[in-house]
Amino acid sequence: MKIILLCFSTLLTFGLSAGAVHPPHGSVVIDPDNHHEGHGDFCPSGQAKKGRC
């Protein structure tokens, strides 16, 4: 019984972890260089050190 439970849990884990995500409106592109200068006065310290604010 333990081997059946082990096999089932392994298959369930692989089945849930290998799924691809497809958004409904096409692909999503994340652009790390797309920063908005001059919109607000908040700038995280890590971004300020990189000169992005």
C-alpha positions, 0 to 999 in steps of 0.5 A, a space after each residue: 500500500 505504501 508503494 502505491 501511495 508513493 507512486 501516486 504522490 510522485 506522479 501528482 507532484 510531477 503533474 502539478 509542477 510541470 504545467 505551463 502558464 498561458 495568459 488569456 491575452 497572449 504572451 507577457 514580456 517583462 522588461 526590467 529596463 522599463 522604468 518610469 522617470 519622474 512619476 512620483 518621488 519614491 525610489 527603492 534604495 536598490 534602484 537608486 544605487 543603480 541610477 534608475 531613479 
